Amino acid sequence: MRRTVMHERTSPSSSSSRPAVYRAVHDPDSPATLSTTVVHALADCMGVDPTDGRISLYDAVDPDALDKLFRPRHDGTARLGGHVSFVVADHRVTVYSDGEILIDPPASDSRTDR
C-alpha cells in the first residue's frame, strides 16, 4: 500500500542551526487516508515505528476531520486550495491541499534510540 510518494529532507539555510524540513506527499488515489500518511511521515521523520503508538494526532487535530478537509466534494470537484498546520510531538506539521506534507522538527532534535 503506497502511503507517500516522496520523502525528502530539505536543508535549512547555512546561517541556521535548525534541522532540515521533512517533506512527504499524500497520494489521494491510494487506499491510505491523509491522516495515515501524516502519521507515517511523522514516524519516518522521527525515526520511530508508526505502529508502536508513540505518534497520535488526536491531541493536535481530529484525524477524521483532516481526512475530509481536502477530499473532493461529493460532486467530484476539487476543494479550494489551502493548508492546515498543527504540532505533534514538538514537530510542526503543515498539510497542503495538493497533498504536500511539511514537517518542521524542533530546533533541538530530542530523538533517542528507544
Contacts in CASP RR format, 6 or more apart in sequence:
PFRMAT RR
TARGET T0000
AUTHOR 0000-0000-0000
METHOD contacts of the structure
MODEL  1
MRRTVMHERTSPSSSSSRPAVYRAVHDPDSPATLSTTVVHALADCMGVDP
TDGRISLYDAVDPDALDKLFRPRHDGTARLGGHVSFVVADHRVTVYSDGE
ILIDPPASDSRTDR
1 30 0 8 1.000
1 31 0 8 1.000
1 32 0 8 1.000
2 27 0 8 1.000
2 30 0 8 1.000
2 32 0 8 1.000
3 26 0 8 1.000
3 27 0 8 1.000
3 30 0 8 1.000
3 32 0 8 1.000
3 36 0 8 1.000
3 37 0 8 1.000
3 40 0 8 1.000
4 24 0 8 1.000
4 25 0 8 1.000
4 26 0 8 1.000
4 27 0 8 1.000
4 37 0 8 1.000
4 40 0 8 1.000
4 41 0 8 1.000
4 101 0 8 1.000
5 25 0 8 1.000
5 27 0 8 1.000
6 23 0 8 1.000
6 24 0 8 1.000
6 25 0 8 1.000
7 22 0 8 1.000
7 23 0 8 1.000
7 24 0 8 1.000
7 41 0 8 1.000
7 44 0 8 1.000
8 22 0 8 1.000
8 23 0 8 1.000
8 24 0 8 1.000
9 20 0 8 1.000
9 21 0 8 1.000
9 22 0 8 1.000
9 23 0 8 1.000
10 20 0 8 1.000
10 21 0 8 1.000
10 23 0 8 1.000
11 20 0 8 1.000
12 18 0 8 1.000
12 19 0 8 1.000
12 20 0 8 1.000
12 21 0 8 1.000
17 107 0 8 1.000
18 104 0 8 1.000
18 105 0 8 1.000
18 107 0 8 1.000
19 105 0 8 1.000
19 106 0 8 1.000
19 107 0 8 1.000
19 109 0 8 1.000
20 105 0 8 1.000
21 102 0 8 1.000
21 103 0 8 1.000
21 104 0 8 1.000
21 105 0 8 1.000
22 41 0 8 1.000
22 44 0 8 1.000
22 45 0 8 1.000
22 102 0 8 1.000
22 103 0 8 1.000
22 104 0 8 1.000
22 105 0 8 1.000
23 100 0 8 1.000
23 101 0 8 1.000
23 102 0 8 1.000
23 103 0 8 1.000
24 37 0 8 1.000
24 40 0 8 1.000
24 41 0 8 1.000
24 44 0 8 1.000
24 100 0 8 1.000
24 101 0 8 1.000
24 103 0 8 1.000
25 99 0 8 1.000
25 100 0 8 1.000
25 101 0 8 1.000
26 32 0 8 1.000
26 34 0 8 1.000
26 37 0 8 1.000
26 38 0 8 1.000
26 95 0 8 1.000
26 99 0 8 1.000
26 100 0 8 1.000
26 101 0 8 1.000
27 37 0 8 1.000
28 34 0 8 1.000
28 71 0 8 1.000
28 72 0 8 1.000
28 99 0 8 1.000
30 37 0 8 1.000
32 40 0 8 1.000
33 63 0 8 1.000
33 67 0 8 1.000
34 66 0 8 1.000
34 67 0 8 1.000
34 69 0 8 1.000
34 70 0 8 1.000
34 71 0 8 1.000
34 95 0 8 1.000
34 99 0 8 1.000
35 57 0 8 1.000
35 63 0 8 1.000
35 64 0 8 1.000
35 66 0 8 1.000
35 67 0 8 1.000
37 101 0 8 1.000
38 57 0 8 1.000
38 66 0 8 1.000
38 93 0 8 1.000
38 95 0 8 1.000
38 101 0 8 1.000
39 50 0 8 1.000
39 55 0 8 1.000
39 57 0 8 1.000
40 50 0 8 1.000
41 101 0 8 1.000
41 103 0 8 1.000
42 50 0 8 1.000
42 55 0 8 1.000
42 88 0 8 1.000
42 89 0 8 1.000
42 91 0 8 1.000
42 93 0 8 1.000
42 103 0 8 1.000
43 49 0 8 1.000
43 50 0 8 1.000
43 54 0 8 1.000
43 55 0 8 1.000
45 91 0 8 1.000
45 103 0 8 1.000
45 105 0 8 1.000
46 54 0 8 1.000
46 55 0 8 1.000
46 89 0 8 1.000
46 91 0 8 1.000
46 105 0 8 1.000
46 111 0 8 1.000
47 111 0 8 1.000
48 54 0 8 1.000
48 55 0 8 1.000
48 114 0 8 1.000
54 89 0 8 1.000
55 88 0 8 1.000
55 89 0 8 1.000
56 88 0 8 1.000
57 63 0 8 1.000
57 66 0 8 1.000
57 86 0 8 1.000
57 88 0 8 1.000
59 88 0 8 1.000
60 86 0 8 1.000
60 87 0 8 1.000
60 88 0 8 1.000
60 93 0 8 1.000
61 84 0 8 1.000
61 86 0 8 1.000
66 84 0 8 1.000
66 95 0 8 1.000
69 79 0 8 1.000
69 84 0 8 1.000
69 95 0 8 1.000
70 79 0 8 1.000
70 81 0 8 1.000
70 82 0 8 1.000
70 95 0 8 1.000
70 97 0 8 1.000
70 99 0 8 1.000
71 79 0 8 1.000
72 78 0 8 1.000
72 79 0 8 1.000
73 79 0 8 1.000
79 97 0 8 1.000
80 97 0 8 1.000
81 96 0 8 1.000
81 97 0 8 1.000
81 98 0 8 1.000
82 96 0 8 1.000
82 97 0 8 1.000
83 94 0 8 1.000
83 95 0 8 1.000
83 96 0 8 1.000
83 97 0 8 1.000
84 94 0 8 1.000
84 95 0 8 1.000
85 92 0 8 1.000
85 93 0 8 1.000
85 94 0 8 1.000
85 95 0 8 1.000
86 92 0 8 1.000
86 93 0 8 1.000
87 93 0 8 1.000
90 105 0 8 1.000
90 106 0 8 1.000
90 110 0 8 1.000
91 103 0 8 1.000
91 104 0 8 1.000
91 105 0 8 1.000
91 106 0 8 1.000
92 103 0 8 1.000
92 104 0 8 1.000
93 101 0 8 1.000
93 102 0 8 1.000
93 103 0 8 1.000
93 104 0 8 1.000
94 101 0 8 1.000
94 102 0 8 1.000
94 103 0 8 1.000
94 104 0 8 1.000
95 101 0 8 1.000
96 102 0 8 1.000
END
